[in-house]
Amino acid sequence: MQVTYYGHSSFLVQTQGKKLLFDPFISPNELAGSIDIDAIHPDFILLSHGHQDHVADVERIYKASEALIISSFEVVSWFGEKGLENYHPMNHGGEWQFDFGKLKMVNAIHSSSMPDGSYGGNPGGFVISNDEGTFYYAGDTALSIDMKLIADEFDIDFAFLPIGSNFTMGIADASRAAEFVNTKKVIGMHYDTFPYIKIDHTTAVETFKKKGQELMLMGIGETINI
């Protein structure tokens, strides 16, 4: 799988010949000024919840790509009312076989509202599995014992976990989350974008390393194969 980081919690994952874009918050992010948002043409847009810092660029990217939007019923319905009608609604515990693999929507402990303040349903995360591997995209969440259920069902090769604290779990809890889902490889997200979530990179990497885990803090615009 190939992973490109666009800042905050936004990633493009290329797998099974498809491009999956997660939580696009790019144009309002001053740290992501080097990203040409109009060059991003995903096949799918996956949204963990409705907060502005996860959905800000959905309309712009959708209009250029007509990518299928995957999220909770409430989030996709909100976009549907704005004319973005190519969507697939889901909810917690549900699975669906897409042409990029099987997706299961799992719990996240957070909040969710749309940019206009309307109801955004419950936040969630995604587990995606196919012949290339299995990964967990946690979205915005606190540490939760429910994460152990993911390890019971899936062999997680790597996980995208928030590490910025204040609004989500921080570094220490994210390391515990990696233990809960039984993975040694973590890509950090939801950090440094705002003053509230700035982290010490060295401390973060060392915290994971002490537990035999690898924390990857990708540069914005960086692409890796994993």
C-alpha positions as CSV (number, residue, x, y, z in Angstrom):
1,M,0.0,0.0,0.0
2,Q,1.1,3.6,-0.7
3,V,0.3,6.3,1.8
4,T,0.6,10.1,1.2
5,Y,0.1,12.6,4.0
6,Y,-1.7,15.9,3.4
7,G,-1.5,17.2,7.0
8,H,-3.7,16.9,10.1
9,S,-5.6,13.7,9.7
10,S,-5.8,13.6,5.9
11,F,-4.1,10.7,4.0
12,L,-4.4,9.2,0.6
13,V,-4.1,5.4,0.6
14,Q,-3.6,3.7,-2.7
15,T,-4.5,0.0,-2.6
16,Q,-6.0,-2.5,-5.0
17,G,-5.6,0.0,-7.7
18,K,-7.9,2.5,-5.9
19,K,-7.3,5.8,-4.2
20,L,-8.8,6.3,-0.8
21,L,-8.8,9.8,0.7
22,F,-9.4,10.2,4.5
23,D,-10.7,13.3,6.2
24,P,-9.6,16.0,3.8
25,F,-8.7,19.2,5.7
26,I,-6.1,20.7,3.5
27,S,-6.8,24.2,2.1
28,P,-7.6,25.7,5.5
29,N,-4.4,24.2,7.0
30,E,-1.5,26.6,6.9
31,L,1.0,23.8,7.3
32,A,-0.3,22.2,4.1
33,G,0.2,25.2,1.9
34,S,2.4,23.2,-0.5
35,I,-0.3,20.7,-1.4
36,D,-2.1,21.2,-4.8
37,I,-5.5,20.1,-3.7
38,D,-6.9,20.2,-7.3
39,A,-4.4,17.5,-8.2
40,I,-6.0,15.1,-5.8
41,H,-8.4,12.8,-7.6
42,P,-9.5,10.0,-5.2
43,D,-11.9,7.2,-6.0
44,F,-13.3,7.2,-2.5
45,I,-13.6,9.9,0.3
46,L,-13.8,8.4,3.8
47,L,-15.0,10.6,6.6
48,S,-14.7,9.6,10.2
49,H,-17.0,12.4,11.5
50,G,-18.4,15.8,10.6
51,H,-16.1,18.3,12.2
52,Q,-14.7,21.1,9.9
53,D,-11.1,19.9,10.4
54,H,-12.1,16.6,8.8
55,V,-14.5,17.6,6.0
56,A,-13.4,21.1,4.9
57,D,-12.4,20.1,1.3
58,V,-14.9,17.4,0.6
59,E,-17.0,19.5,-1.8
60,R,-14.1,20.8,-3.8
61,I,-12.5,17.4,-4.2
62,Y,-15.8,15.7,-4.9
63,K,-16.7,18.1,-7.7
64,A,-13.4,17.3,-9.5
65,S,-13.5,13.6,-8.9
66,E,-17.1,12.5,-8.1
67,A,-15.5,10.1,-5.6
68,L,-17.8,7.9,-3.6
69,I,-18.2,9.4,-0.1
70,I,-18.3,6.8,2.7
71,S,-19.3,7.8,6.2
72,S,-22.1,7.7,8.7
73,F,-25.7,8.0,7.5
74,E,-25.9,11.6,9.0
75,V,-22.7,12.8,7.4
76,V,-23.4,11.5,3.9
77,S,-27.0,12.7,4.1
78,W,-25.7,16.2,4.9
79,F,-23.5,16.2,1.9
80,G,-26.3,14.7,-0.2
81,E,-28.5,17.7,0.6
82,K,-25.7,19.9,-0.8
83,G,-25.8,18.0,-4.1
84,L,-23.0,15.4,-3.5
85,E,-25.2,12.4,-4.2
86,N,-22.6,9.7,-4.8
87,Y,-22.3,8.3,-1.3
88,H,-22.5,5.1,0.7
89,P,-24.0,5.4,4.3
90,M,-22.7,3.2,7.1
91,N,-22.9,2.9,10.9
92,H,-21.0,1.2,13.7
93,G,-20.4,-2.5,13.4
94,G,-21.4,-2.5,9.7
95,E,-19.3,-4.1,7.0
96,W,-19.3,-3.7,3.2
97,Q,-17.3,-5.2,0.4
98,F,-16.0,-2.4,-1.8
99,D,-13.8,-3.0,-4.8
100,F,-10.8,-1.8,-2.7
101,G,-11.5,-4.5,0.0
102,K,-13.7,-5.0,3.0
103,L,-14.5,-2.1,5.2
104,K,-15.8,-2.3,8.8
105,M,-17.0,0.9,10.6
106,V,-15.9,0.7,14.3
107,N,-16.4,2.8,17.4
108,A,-14.7,6.1,18.2
109,I,-15.1,8.1,21.4
110,H,-15.4,11.7,20.4
111,S,-18.2,14.1,19.2
112,S,-19.5,15.0,15.8
113,S,-21.3,18.0,14.3
114,M,-21.3,19.4,10.8
115,P,-19.7,22.7,9.9
116,D,-23.0,24.5,10.1
117,G,-23.6,23.1,13.6
118,S,-26.2,20.5,12.5
119,Y,-26.2,17.0,13.9
120,G,-23.3,14.9,12.6
121,G,-24.2,11.5,14.0
122,N,-21.7,9.5,16.0
123,P,-18.0,9.5,15.1
124,G,-16.3,6.4,13.9
125,G,-13.2,4.7,12.6
126,F,-12.5,2.2,9.8
127,V,-10.8,-1.1,9.4
128,I,-9.9,-1.9,5.8
129,S,-8.7,-5.3,4.7
130,N,-7.7,-6.8,1.4
131,D,-5.0,-9.0,-0.2
132,E,-2.4,-6.3,0.4
133,G,-3.0,-6.1,4.1
134,T,-5.2,-4.7,6.9
135,F,-5.1,-1.3,8.6
136,Y,-7.1,0.7,11.1
137,Y,-7.9,4.4,10.7
138,A,-9.1,5.5,14.1
139,G,-10.4,9.0,13.3
140,D,-10.6,11.2,16.3
141,T,-10.9,9.1,19.4
142,A,-10.0,8.6,23.0
143,L,-8.5,5.3,24.1
144,S,-11.2,2.7,24.4
145,I,-11.4,-0.9,25.5
146,D,-13.5,-1.5,22.4
147,M,-10.2,-1.4,20.4
148,K,-9.4,-4.8,21.8
149,L,-12.3,-6.2,19.8
150,I,-10.5,-5.1,16.6
151,A,-7.5,-7.3,17.5
152,D,-9.9,-10.2,18.2
153,E,-11.2,-10.0,14.6
154,F,-8.3,-8.6,12.5
155,D,-4.6,-8.9,12.1
156,I,-3.7,-5.2,12.0
157,D,-0.6,-4.4,9.9
158,F,-0.6,-0.7,10.8
159,A,-2.8,1.9,12.3
160,F,-3.5,5.6,11.8
161,L,-3.8,7.0,15.4
162,P,-4.4,10.5,16.7
163,I,-1.6,11.6,19.1
164,G,-2.1,15.3,19.7
165,S,-4.1,15.0,23.0
166,N,-6.5,17.7,24.2
167,F,-9.2,16.8,21.7
168,T,-8.2,13.1,21.3
169,M,-6.0,10.6,23.0
170,G,-2.3,11.7,23.4
171,I,1.0,10.0,22.9
172,A,0.8,7.6,25.8
173,D,-2.8,6.5,25.2
174,A,-2.1,6.1,21.5
175,S,0.8,3.7,22.3
176,R,-1.7,1.7,24.5
177,A,-4.2,1.8,21.6
178,A,-1.5,0.2,19.4
179,E,-1.2,-2.6,22.0
180,F,-5.0,-3.0,22.2
181,V,-5.3,-3.5,18.4
182,N,-2.1,-5.5,18.4
183,T,0.1,-3.6,15.9
184,K,3.7,-2.5,16.2
185,K,3.4,0.1,13.3
186,V,1.6,3.4,13.8
187,I,1.2,6.5,11.6
188,G,0.6,9.5,13.8
189,M,-2.2,12.0,13.0
190,H,-4.1,15.0,14.5
191,Y,-1.1,16.8,15.9
192,D,0.8,20.1,15.4
193,T,-2.0,21.7,13.3
194,F,-3.2,24.0,16.1
195,P,-1.5,25.2,19.3
196,Y,-3.7,22.9,21.4
197,I,-2.3,19.8,19.8
198,K,1.4,20.5,19.3
199,I,3.6,17.7,20.4
200,D,7.3,17.0,21.0
201,H,8.3,14.7,18.2
202,T,11.3,13.1,20.0
203,T,9.2,12.3,23.0
204,A,6.5,10.8,20.9
205,V,8.8,8.5,18.9
206,E,10.7,7.4,22.1
207,T,7.4,6.6,23.9
208,F,6.5,4.2,21.2
209,K,10.0,2.8,20.8
210,K,10.2,1.9,24.5
211,K,7.3,-0.5,23.9
212,G,8.8,-2.0,20.7
213,Q,6.5,0.0,18.5
214,E,7.3,2.3,15.5
215,L,5.7,5.7,15.3
216,M,5.9,7.3,11.9
217,L,5.5,11.1,11.8
218,M,5.2,11.8,8.1
219,G,6.1,15.1,6.5
220,I,3.2,16.8,4.7
221,G,3.4,15.8,1.1
222,E,5.5,12.8,1.9
223,T,4.6,9.4,0.3
224,I,5.7,6.0,1.7
225,N,5.1,2.4,0.9
226,I,3.9,0.3,3.7
